[in-house]
Amino acid sequence: MSKVFLVCGPPGSGKTTYCLERMNEGDVIVDLDRIAKALMRDKEERRTDGILELAMKLKTMAINTASAHGIPRVWVVDMGARRREREGLASRLCAEIIMLDIDAATCLDRIQKDRGSGAPPGGWEPVVQRWWKEFRETRS
């Protein structure tokens, strides 16, 4: 049985970096952003709804396959702003939740420095602010 970690936090909080710094040989990281980037022509291309939908299906397949095939540890990256959704996913995966509580200003600064973060329409600030709003509203 795989040990599964569900790493959650706002965009730019360092979820992928957190996982990569803690992974051992044989571990797997399942990250929607990395999957979507692998499906696109280049890292500057904007994700379409079709790419996002395919990436989400591949993410689910990767999680299920990794757990079923004896991967020692599976690191699942998910924003997880809403408590009920985060805990539901953790329950389905039998995962330990790791929350990265990084403030919005730091997240936005990190995103700005990361040239590989193709901005969604409207930019990243509304996305980060929405994450924090949803997180605060569902904290208890």
Backbone bond lengths (Angstrom), bond angles and torsions (degrees), N, CA, C in turn:
res aa  C-N    CA-C-N  psi(-1)  N-CA   C-N-CA  omega(-1)  CA-C   N-CA-C  phi
1 M - - - 1.450 - - 1.532 109.07 -
2 S 1.292 116.20 131.73 1.462 120.98 179.68 1.525 110.89 -75.33
3 K 1.313 115.90 147.84 1.465 122.00 168.71 1.520 104.98 -88.35
4 V 1.329 117.37 124.97 1.457 121.40 -176.04 1.520 109.22 -114.60
5 F 1.325 114.97 132.55 1.456 122.50 175.70 1.519 108.11 -115.50
6 L 1.318 116.83 128.29 1.459 122.55 175.78 1.523 106.63 -103.87
7 V 1.323 116.06 107.91 1.462 122.03 -175.12 1.530 108.11 -100.18
8 C 1.330 115.93 115.38 1.465 121.98 -173.18 1.525 111.33 -120.66
9 G 1.328 114.75 152.38 1.452 121.23 176.83 1.508 109.81 166.08
10 P 1.322 117.06 170.58 1.464 120.65 -178.89 1.529 111.46 -69.05
11 P 1.346 116.51 163.35 1.461 119.10 173.77 1.530 109.55 -55.71
12 G 1.329 116.04 135.73 1.460 120.58 179.12 1.516 114.65 84.21
13 S 1.333 117.59 4.86 1.466 119.81 -178.06 1.523 112.51 -80.60
14 G 1.334 117.42 -13.17 1.459 120.23 178.62 1.511 114.20 97.04
15 K 1.324 117.25 26.87 1.465 120.82 -178.36 1.533 112.05 -59.73
16 T 1.322 115.94 -49.46 1.469 119.91 -179.20 1.516 110.65 -64.54
17 T 1.314 117.02 -44.28 1.469 121.02 178.60 1.524 110.33 -60.28
18 Y 1.328 117.24 -42.99 1.465 121.97 178.05 1.532 109.84 -54.81
19 C 1.334 115.68 -48.14 1.469 120.25 -179.03 1.522 111.38 -64.41
20 L 1.330 116.54 -49.11 1.464 120.71 -176.68 1.525 111.92 -59.62
21 E 1.325 116.75 -34.94 1.473 120.71 -179.82 1.521 112.69 -73.39
22 R 1.328 117.87 -16.30 1.463 121.33 -175.87 1.527 113.84 -113.25
23 M 1.316 116.57 -7.47 1.458 120.36 -177.55 1.523 111.74 -70.49
24 N 1.315 114.50 146.59 1.453 122.26 173.63 1.522 108.52 -108.98
25 E 1.319 115.96 166.37 1.459 120.49 175.65 1.525 108.82 -56.09
26 G 1.326 115.92 133.45 1.458 120.88 -179.89 1.512 114.26 93.16
27 D 1.337 117.62 -14.92 1.466 120.89 176.50 1.522 109.28 -73.71
28 V 1.317 115.80 161.44 1.461 122.50 179.43 1.526 108.89 -127.94
29 I 1.340 115.87 140.81 1.460 121.15 172.52 1.526 107.63 -111.55
30 V 1.316 115.59 131.32 1.461 121.70 178.35 1.529 106.11 -117.47
31 D 1.323 115.27 109.36 1.459 122.57 -170.39 1.523 108.35 -136.06
32 L 1.331 116.97 117.21 1.460 121.71 -177.30 1.520 112.07 -55.51
33 D 1.327 117.91 -42.93 1.465 120.30 -179.43 1.525 111.65 -61.85
34 R 1.322 116.52 -43.79 1.467 120.13 -179.84 1.528 111.02 -66.15
35 I 1.336 116.16 -38.16 1.461 120.10 178.50 1.528 109.67 -65.16
36 A 1.335 116.60 -46.96 1.472 120.37 -179.36 1.529 110.87 -61.85
37 K 1.330 117.67 -42.53 1.467 120.90 179.22 1.525 111.04 -62.40
38 A 1.328 116.44 -36.04 1.470 119.86 179.46 1.529 111.63 -67.48
39 L 1.315 117.36 -23.00 1.457 121.42 -179.13 1.523 113.21 -87.18
40 M 1.324 116.81 -13.92 1.461 120.64 -174.68 1.522 111.92 -98.79
41 R 1.290 114.96 160.18 1.462 122.65 -178.11 1.523 111.91 -61.17
42 D 1.328 116.86 -47.02 1.463 120.14 177.03 1.522 109.23 -149.04
43 K 1.324 116.31 165.97 1.465 120.45 -173.08 1.521 114.12 -70.84
44 E 1.327 117.89 -13.42 1.458 120.81 178.95 1.531 112.45 -87.37
45 E 1.319 116.48 -14.00 1.459 120.67 -178.50 1.526 109.99 -66.71
46 R 1.324 116.42 143.53 1.475 120.48 177.29 1.517 109.94 -80.84
47 R 1.324 114.07 142.40 1.465 118.93 176.90 1.524 109.64 -72.24
48 T 1.299 116.31 132.67 1.460 120.94 173.21 1.521 107.85 -92.38
49 D 1.327 115.89 167.78 1.461 119.76 176.47 1.525 110.68 -60.08
50 G 1.338 116.43 -37.08 1.463 120.23 179.39 1.517 112.51 -64.33
51 I 1.331 116.63 -42.26 1.479 120.68 177.73 1.525 109.66 -64.22
52 L 1.324 116.54 -44.09 1.466 120.44 -178.92 1.528 110.84 -63.02
53 E 1.318 116.78 -43.57 1.465 120.69 179.31 1.531 111.15 -61.92
54 L 1.324 116.60 -45.00 1.461 120.53 177.85 1.527 110.94 -63.98
55 A 1.320 116.94 -43.32 1.466 120.89 179.72 1.532 110.84 -60.97
56 M 1.331 117.73 -39.98 1.470 120.55 179.39 1.531 110.93 -64.87
57 K 1.332 116.57 -39.82 1.473 119.63 177.70 1.528 110.84 -65.81
58 L 1.334 116.04 -41.57 1.464 119.49 178.34 1.525 111.41 -66.18
59 K 1.324 117.48 -35.33 1.471 121.43 177.48 1.528 109.62 -60.82
60 T 1.327 116.57 -47.55 1.467 120.85 179.30 1.522 110.87 -61.50
61 M 1.333 116.30 -44.64 1.470 120.52 178.27 1.527 111.16 -60.97
62 A 1.328 117.00 -43.08 1.464 121.06 -178.51 1.519 111.00 -63.45
63 I 1.326 116.94 -43.22 1.469 120.09 179.32 1.523 110.08 -61.97
64 N 1.320 116.31 -49.67 1.466 120.36 -178.21 1.521 111.84 -62.71
65 T 1.316 117.28 -42.59 1.460 121.44 -178.39 1.526 111.42 -68.50
66 A 1.338 117.20 -43.49 1.473 120.57 -179.73 1.521 110.76 -61.19
67 S 1.331 116.64 -44.67 1.462 120.04 -179.03 1.521 111.67 -65.35
68 A 1.327 116.45 -36.82 1.461 120.51 -177.01 1.524 113.36 -77.83
69 H 1.325 118.25 -15.22 1.462 120.66 -174.41 1.529 113.87 -111.76
70 G 1.301 117.20 22.53 1.451 120.23 171.06 1.519 116.08 72.31
71 I 1.319 117.40 25.39 1.466 119.48 173.52 1.529 106.12 -65.47
72 P 1.334 118.66 130.43 1.473 119.67 -174.29 1.529 113.76 -57.82
73 R 1.321 115.95 -50.64 1.467 119.79 -179.48 1.525 108.76 -138.16
74 V 1.329 114.71 135.94 1.456 121.77 179.35 1.524 107.43 -117.68
75 W 1.322 115.25 123.80 1.468 122.55 -179.88 1.521 107.53 -104.42
76 V 1.314 116.93 111.43 1.457 121.89 -177.94 1.521 108.63 -104.36
77 V 1.323 116.45 120.84 1.465 122.47 179.29 1.522 107.64 -94.66
78 D 1.331 115.71 126.66 1.457 120.87 -179.12 1.525 107.88 -152.21
79 M 1.328 117.80 140.34 1.469 118.29 -179.38 1.520 111.10 -62.88
80 G 1.309 118.84 -44.33 1.454 122.42 172.63 1.513 116.04 55.64
81 A 1.320 118.43 43.55 1.463 120.48 -179.07 1.532 111.75 -70.51
82 R 1.315 116.94 -39.68 1.464 120.54 -176.95 1.523 110.44 -86.43
83 R 1.308 115.61 124.21 1.463 121.73 -174.64 1.527 112.57 -56.10
84 R 1.317 117.05 -48.19 1.471 120.21 -176.27 1.536 110.94 -61.26
85 E 1.333 116.85 -43.56 1.463 120.31 179.66 1.527 111.16 -66.61
86 R 1.332 115.85 -42.37 1.474 121.08 -179.99 1.520 110.04 -62.13
87 E 1.329 116.48 -48.12 1.464 119.79 -178.58 1.526 112.01 -69.41
88 G 1.341 116.85 -33.00 1.465 120.22 176.52 1.517 111.19 -64.74
89 L 1.328 116.53 -44.93 1.466 120.61 178.46 1.530 110.14 -64.17
90 A 1.317 116.87 -43.73 1.469 120.32 179.04 1.523 110.91 -61.01
91 S 1.315 116.60 -39.92 1.462 120.69 178.94 1.530 111.13 -64.97
92 R 1.345 116.69 -44.97 1.474 120.27 179.30 1.524 111.52 -62.77
93 L 1.333 116.30 -34.97 1.467 120.52 -177.28 1.530 113.15 -91.46
94 C 1.334 116.52 -5.14 1.475 121.13 -171.46 1.531 108.72 52.97
95 A 1.333 115.17 48.21 1.461 121.27 -172.60 1.520 111.89 -105.97
96 E 1.307 113.75 151.17 1.460 121.66 169.97 1.532 107.14 -86.19
97 I 1.338 116.44 129.99 1.465 120.57 179.95 1.525 109.62 -87.76
98 I 1.322 114.97 131.81 1.466 121.75 173.74 1.525 106.26 -121.52
99 M 1.333 115.97 115.53 1.471 121.43 -179.46 1.526 109.29 -99.56
100 L 1.330 116.04 129.26 1.457 121.58 174.64 1.531 107.06 -101.15
101 D 1.292 115.76 108.09 1.469 122.93 -174.42 1.525 108.60 -96.58
102 I 1.323 116.02 77.83 1.463 122.23 -177.76 1.526 107.64 -108.49
103 D 1.331 117.02 129.26 1.467 120.61 -175.21 1.530 111.61 -63.85
104 A 1.343 114.57 158.30 1.464 121.83 -175.04 1.528 112.09 -59.56
105 A 1.328 117.97 -42.10 1.468 120.52 -178.10 1.528 111.18 -62.06
106 T 1.318 117.22 -42.22 1.464 121.26 178.94 1.529 110.21 -65.53
107 C 1.326 116.82 -42.28 1.463 120.56 178.86 1.526 110.71 -60.33
108 L 1.323 116.93 -46.84 1.466 120.92 -179.27 1.525 111.36 -63.96
109 D 1.326 116.75 -37.92 1.460 120.54 177.59 1.530 110.60 -64.29
110 R 1.312 117.01 -43.11 1.468 121.14 178.21 1.521 111.39 -63.14
111 I 1.327 116.68 -43.06 1.465 120.58 179.97 1.524 109.89 -62.02
112 Q 1.321 116.17 -43.30 1.474 120.56 -179.42 1.531 111.05 -59.84
113 K 1.332 116.94 -36.87 1.473 121.42 -178.36 1.523 112.26 -78.65
114 D 1.327 117.41 -18.71 1.462 122.11 -178.25 1.524 109.18 -90.94
115 R 1.313 117.21 101.01 1.470 121.71 -177.82 1.515 112.43 -63.90
116 G 1.332 117.70 -19.17 1.458 120.67 -178.38 1.518 113.82 -84.53
117 S 1.321 118.09 4.64 1.462 120.96 -177.96 1.523 110.20 -96.80
118 G 1.327 117.03 82.90 1.459 120.97 177.49 1.512 109.67 -58.28
119 A 1.300 116.55 122.79 1.464 121.36 -175.09 1.521 111.38 -72.02
120 P 1.326 116.92 139.44 1.461 119.79 173.14 1.530 109.29 -72.54
121 P 1.331 117.68 165.61 1.467 118.52 175.91 1.526 110.11 -55.30
122 G 1.320 117.44 131.19 1.464 121.22 -177.68 1.516 113.60 91.77
123 G 1.326 117.30 -6.86 1.459 121.34 178.08 1.520 113.03 84.92
124 W 1.324 114.79 176.85 1.466 121.67 -175.68 1.523 114.06 -82.71
125 E 1.324 117.47 -27.08 1.468 118.50 -174.76 1.530 113.02 -56.73
126 P 1.338 120.14 -47.31 1.466 118.34 178.10 1.528 113.36 -61.78
127 V 1.317 116.78 -32.52 1.473 120.75 179.98 1.533 109.68 -67.56
128 V 1.325 116.75 -46.15 1.465 120.85 179.64 1.533 110.42 -65.61
129 Q 1.320 117.20 -43.96 1.468 120.71 179.76 1.531 110.88 -63.24
130 R 1.344 117.10 -39.51 1.469 120.52 178.15 1.530 109.84 -63.86
131 W 1.335 117.98 -39.96 1.468 120.47 178.43 1.528 109.80 -57.98
132 W 1.327 116.52 -49.51 1.461 120.21 -178.69 1.522 111.74 -63.23
133 K 1.316 118.14 -38.60 1.480 121.63 177.94 1.530 109.67 -62.36
134 E 1.327 117.07 -49.10 1.470 120.68 179.62 1.522 111.30 -63.72
135 F 1.319 117.48 -38.78 1.459 121.38 179.54 1.523 110.93 -63.87
136 R 1.348 116.94 -47.21 1.463 120.90 -179.89 1.529 111.96 -63.01
137 E 1.339 115.94 -41.57 1.462 120.63 -178.01 1.510 113.16 -65.97
138 T 1.324 118.87 -26.32 1.459 121.67 -175.96 1.530 112.52 -113.94
139 R 1.317 116.74 14.41 1.470 120.37 -175.79 1.524 112.42 -61.12
140 S 1.317 117.99 -43.18 1.483 119.99 -175.58 1.501 112.54 -92.25
